[in-house]
Amino acid sequence: MNTVSPSAVQYVGGGMQDELVESRRQQPLEQQGSFGLRLPQTPDPDREATGEPDEMDKLKAKLMSAWNNVKYGWTVKSKTSFNKMSPVTLLGHSYLLNSEDEVERFRLAFVSRIWLTYRREFPQLEGSTWTTDCGWGCMLRSGQMLLAQGLLVHLMPRDWAWPDAQQLTDVDFEVFRPRSPARAGGVPIPSFGSPRGSNTPEKSLSDQAPKCSQKQRPESVRDRQVEPIHHKLVTWFGDQPPAPFGLHQLVEIGKSSGKKAGDWYGPSIVAHILRKAVAKTSVLHNLAVYVAQDCTVYKEDVVHLCDLSLSQTPPDPSSQAWKSVIILVPVRLGGEALNPSYIECVKNILKLDCCIGIIGGKPKHSLYFIGFQDEQLLYLDPHYSQPVVDFSQVNFSLESFHCNSPKKMPFNRMDPSCTIGFYAKNKKDFESLCSAVSVALSSTKEKYPIFTFVEGQGQDYGLEGNCSNHSGPAAHILPPGKLGRSNNRRISDEFVFL
């Protein structure tokens, strides 16, 4: 069994094969052939001085963009089967799919999550020829979905559901009863509708909806009233340069970490890009993002980031002013593969109300994990190419930002490198978060917890240069006496601390 400490794995060297894989991962896709071979390049001093791509780079980017647009522009529709006898956990809520009402509750909850995928034909990314992120932007898209979920919890009413979810037609998954006497184990029971995109004649929305949805939810009037906030939130992730959390802004911020359009982004790098994006924007004044350091959340650092009374002169201890906070924790759940000892712990984290999901995925294939059933993770997949949406249009459609196809994958296929997200609205919620997450972390039998909460500040532990709200240059944390060959390679998940 793999028993690598998450907090120590950043120092673990790898084999030659890993180095070859990582060396390719660090290359922009503009420099990779379609079969994984690097195309020959001739250095151009004039171009390198200006930072502008030459005609060959432009041609390569166009060819790669065209190929990826085709590759990710279609998908084989397949229904995901769910066990109606086991609960499904989705971002802190549990659903037992043994009735149409419960299936409808789950469907509404899933469809209401914001789905951000590859886009094409957007304005060219500065300093490159890219007009699509197909093939390289999946981790940025997963990070966007994680942040979008945090903003939904921050801005929308509790248990909000998208009122127009029925536009995505009906249930696009199946439930089955295992080991039923009447059916072979695992044979699907017919779902409560036909999937979107089927060949059946189009019906009206009222005909398509499951019968139980015709009973109006008590919160539906409230949810309809906050739809303008929902629309505004989605525009913040638009693929236009001014959008505060759009791809253009995230790529621009990533340049300070040595990244550029076409590069592969790891979950740790993306966590810091999101932190900087929230700190930079003027659309949110009462929200901060904290990124854990060395698998450790320093409570006093969070307090200094969120407690507005500390910025008053003199400080007012009686003040209730407190910024809401999104806490992002980059971790590694094993060495080369997921340590099975951490699976139960991940499940317990996803059961928490304060959890806003996990960005990770399969090797070089980022996904946004939002729940699980039995031994399979539930996720949203950004690997689907869609045309860019023009937000200047009045009442633009939100349909392409919501998904009606839940997908699952086994825990043992999960890449060990990931970033876990949490949200706390106020100081009381933060204290409850620390307590609840600590209990979830203790559920593993592994010697090393996934991460820890400690009192004090990072500077108390010699981490002055790595505070989450620090805007200085990136720093790599390496223990004394470990300057060996393995330090010359970058960790496969960009497990660095900025």
N, C-alpha and C positions, 0 to 999 in steps of 0.2 A: 504494500500500500504506500502511496505517495504521502509523505508527511512533511512536506516543505512548509516552513512558516510563511504566511502571507507577508509579514512585515520584513522578513529576511530574504525573500525570494528575489528581490531586486538585485542582490549581490551574487546570485547563482550564475555561474558560467554555463555555457551550453556546448554542444558538440559542433563539429564542422558543418553538418547538415543544417543545423539551426542557423549558423552564421550565413550560409548561402541563402536560405529562405529569407532571413532578415535583410540581407544586402539587397535582395530583389524588392522586398517590401518597401524599402526606403526610396526606391527609384520612382519617380513620377510615371504615370501610365503612358505619358507621351514618349517615354524612353523604352517601353516594353513592347515586344512583338506579341501578336495574338496568341502565340503558343508558349509564352513565357521567356522568349529569348530577347536579349537586349539588342536593339538595332545599333549598327555602328554609327559613331558620331565623329564629326570633325570640329574641333574647337574653333570658335570664331571670336578673336579678342575684341573686335569692335562690338559684337552683339553682347558678349559678357559684360563689357563696360557699361552698356546702356540698359542691360537687363531685359531687352526686348527679344522675343522669339524670332528666329529667322524663317525663311520660306519653307525649309525642310521640316522644322518643328511645327509650323502651321499645318502643313500637309499631313504630318503624322497625327496631330491632334484631331484634324477633321476626319481622318480615316478611323481613328479609335472612337471618336464620338459617334460616327455613323454606325460602326459595328456594335457599340454598346447600346445605342438607341434601339437597334433591331433586337439585340439579345435580351434587353430588359423591357422592351415595349409590348411584350405579350406574355401571357401566362396560361398554363393549363388549369382549368377550373376543376378543383377536386374538393369534395366535402370532408371536413374533419369530423371524426366520430368522437362523441363524448359518452362516458359511462354514466347512465342515469342513477346509478346506485352510489356513486362517490361524489362528494362535494367538489365544486370548482371554485378555486380562490382567484379573485380578480381584484388587485390593489386593495387588500384589506377587507373585502366583502366575500361572503361565501354563498354559493348557489347550489342547490340540489335539483338537478334537472329532471325531476320526476313528474312534472305537470306543465301544462302549457303556460300557466301564469308565471311559473318560476323560469321557464325557458325565455319568456318575454322579458322578464327582469334582467336576466343575464345578457340577452341580446341588446337591450337598450344601453346597459352599462358598457358593453364592449364597443358598440357602434359609436358611442358618445366620446370615446377617446380620440384625440387628434392624431391623424395618420399623415406623416410627412415622408415623401418618397423622392426618388430621383425625379428631376425635372429637365426638360430640354427646351431649347430656343429661348433661353433667358439672355439678358444683356451680358456681353462678354465680361468675364472676370478680369479685373485690372492686372496688367502685366502678363497676361496669358492669352491663348486663343480659345479657351474653353467657353462654350455656351451651353454646356450640360455637365452634370456631375455623375453621369452614368459610369459605373465601373470603379469609382474612387471615393465618392462622397457618402458612402453608407453610414459610417460612424458619425459623421456630422449630422446626418438625418436622424439617426437614433438619438443623438444628443438633443436635437431640436425637439423630438417627441418627449423626451424626459423633462425638458424645461417647460414644454407646453402643458404637460400634466401638472407640474408644479404651479403654473399660472392659472390653470383651471381651478385647482383647489384654492388658490389664493384669491381669485376674483369672482368665482361663481358660487351660487348657493350650495350648501351641503347636499350631496346626492343629486346634483343637477344631471339632467339627461337632455340630449339634443331633441327638441320637439319635432324636427323634420326627419327623424331617423327612418321613418317609413319610406322616405324617398329611395332608400337603398333596398327597397323591396323587403322580403321577409327573411326568415331564418336561413342562413347559408351554412348550416352544419347539421349533423345528425346525432341523435342520442340512441344508445343501445342498452339492452338489458343483458348483462353477461350471464351465461349458463342458465338461460331461461329454458324450461321444459318444452316450450312451444317453438323455440328457435335455437339454432346452433349458437354457441358462444361467440359473441363478437359480431353477429349479423346485425346490420343497422335496422332499427325501426324507422319506418318512413318519417321524414321530418315534417314540420308543420307548414311547409311551403316549398316552392321551387326556387332555385338559386337565381341571382341576377345574371342576365346574359344567356338564359336558356332559350330554346327555340319555340317555346310556347307563346301563343299570341299575347300581346301586351294587354294587361288589365289595368283598371283604375286603381289608384292607391288604396282605396277602401276595400277593393276586392283582394288586393295582394296581401293586406295586413292580416295577421293572425286574429282570430276572433277575440282573444283576450285583450288585444290592443285597442279594441273599439270601446272598452271601458276606460274613460278618461282618467288619467292619473291625477290625484289631488294636486300635485305640484306642477301640472302642465301649464297652467296659467302663469305661475311664477316663472317657469323656465322660458316661456315665450317672451316675457317682459325683459329678460336679460339677454335676448338674442343679439342686440347690438354690441354687447360686450364680447360675445362669442365671435362675431364677425371681426371686430377690431383686433381681438387676440390673434386670429388667423393671419390678418394682414401683417402683423409684426414678424411673421416667418416667411413673408413673400420673397420671391427670387428677384428682387430689385435692390440696387445699391442702398437706397435710404432705409430699408426695413431693418430695424434694430437687431433682430435675431435671424435674419435671412442669411442665405449661403454667402452672399457677397461680403457681409460684415464679418461673419465667422472666419472666412478665408483670410480677410485682411488682418484680423486680430491674430490669427495663427502665424502670420509672418514673423511676429516677435519671438516665436518659439522655433523658428527655423523651418516652418512649413510653408507650402505654397499650393496653389491649385494643381490638382493631379496627384498629389502625394497621398499616401495612406495615413490616416489619423488614428491614434490609439485612444482608448477610453480615458486614460489619465490626462492626455493633452486636451481632449475635448472638454473634460471637466473644467480645466482652467480657462479655456476659451469661453465657455458659458459664463464663468464667474466674471471675466473681464467685460463680456458683452452686457451683462446686467448692470455692472458698475458704471459702464459708459453711457448707457441710455438715459434719456430724460422722460421716457414714458412710464417708468416705475420709480417712485420715490420712497416707498415704504417696504422694499424687499431687498434682501442681500443674499449673496451666495457665498457659502464657506466651503472650501475644499480641504479635506483632511490631509494631514501630513504624516507620511510614514505609517499609514494604517492607524492613525491615532487622531481622535477628535479632542482638541484641547478646549475645555469648556470656557475658560476665561477668555480665550480668543474669540469665541462665539459671542460672549457677553459684550466684549469691547466693540464687536462689529454691529451688534443689534441694539444695545442699550443706549438710547439717544440722550438719556439724562447725563451720561458721562461726558458728553460734549458741551454741556452747559457750564457756565462759569458764574459761581462755583457749581460743582455737581449737585444735583438735587436727588437724593436717594428716594424721595417720596414720589417722584415722577413715574408715571405709568407708560411713558413713551418707549416703544419697543418696535424695532423693525421685524417683520416676518423674515424667516430665513429658510433657504434651501440648502441642505447639507449634502455634499457629494463626497463619497468615500471611494477612491480608487483602491482596488484590492487585487490580489492574485490568489485564487483558490486552489493552489497546488503548483506543481512544477510544469511539466510538459502537458499534463492532462488534468482534468478536474479531480480533486481528491474526494472520493465518495463520502468521506467523513463529514464534509461540509454541506451535503445536500439537505439534510434535515434543518440545518441552520438557515439556509437560503429559503426553504419553505416557510419557516417561522417568521423570517423578515418580510416575505411577501404577504403574510397574513396581517401585518400591522397596518392600521389606518394611516399612520404617518409615512408609510413607504410610498414613493411615487414611481417605483420601478427600477429596473437594472438595465444598463446598456452594456452589451457584450456581444455574444453570439457564438458562432462557430468560427474556427480559424479563418481569418481574412474574409469573414462574411458577417457583418454586424447585424444584430437584431436588438429589438427593444422588448425585454421581458416584463410582463405585467401580471403574471399569475401562474397557476399550475393546476393540474389534476393528476392525482396518483404520482407516477414517476415521470411525468412529462410537463415541460414548461409551456406556458401559453405566451405567444409573442405577436408583435406587429413587425412586419417585414418591409424595410424601405426599398427593396430591390424590385421596383416596378417603375418604369419610365412613363411619365405623364407630361403633357404639354404644360407650359407655364400658364398660370392664371393671371388675367389682367384685373387687378384690384381696382382700377379706375372705373370699371363698369359698376353701375348702380345695382345693388342686390346680386352680386356675383355668386355663382353656385359654390356651395360648400361640399358638394357631394364627393369631390376628389380628395377631400381632406378627412374623410371618415371611411372606415373599412368595415365590411360586413362579412368578412371571411376569417374567423379565428383559425390560427394555425398552432400546431403543437410540435415539440421535438423532445426526445429523451434527455434527461438531465446529463447523462454520461457523454453527450455530444457537445456540451457547453464548453466553450473556451474558458480556461481558468482566469483569464484577464478580464476584468469588468469594473464598472463604477456603479455603486449603489446610491440611490437618491432618497432623501427624506425631506419632509416639510413640517415646519412648526410656525403657527400663526403668531404666537405671543410667547412671553417668558414661561407661563405655566405650561403651555404645550411643549416647549423645549425641554423643560424638566421632566415632563411625562415621557417624551421621546427618549431621553437618555435612559430612563428607568426601563421602559418597555423594550428598547433595542438591546440593552444589556442582558435582559432575561433571554431574549431570542438568541443572542450570541453565545450564551452559556449552554445552549442545547446540544452543542457538538461535543463529542468525546475526544476530539483532537486536542493535542497538547496546546497548540497555539490557536487563539480565537481569530476570527476573520479580521476584526479590528477592535479597538478599545476606546473607551471614554476615560479621560483623566482630568483631574483638577489642574488648574494653573494654565500657563501660556506656553507656546512653543519655544519662546526664547529662554524659558527656564530650563529647557533641555538642550540648549545649544543650537536651536533652529531659528536664529534671528533672521536669517536670509530667506526663510521659507514660509513665513506667515501667509495665510490665505489671502489677506488683503494687501499683500506686499506687491508692489508694481515693478520691482527691479528685474534684472535679468534672470534667466532660468538657472537653477543650480542643481547639480546631481549630488546626492548624498551617498557617500561611500565610506565604509568603516576603515579605520587606520589599518595599515598592513595588508590591504587587499588589492594593491595596485598590480594586477597580473594581466595576462593576455585577455582574459574575459572582459576586462573593463574597456577594451578597445571597441567592443561591439555594443550596439544599442539593444536594450531589452525588447523582445518581440512585441510587447504591447505598449511601447513608449512609456514604460513605468518610471517616469521621472517626476521630480517635484519642482514646481516653478516658484 
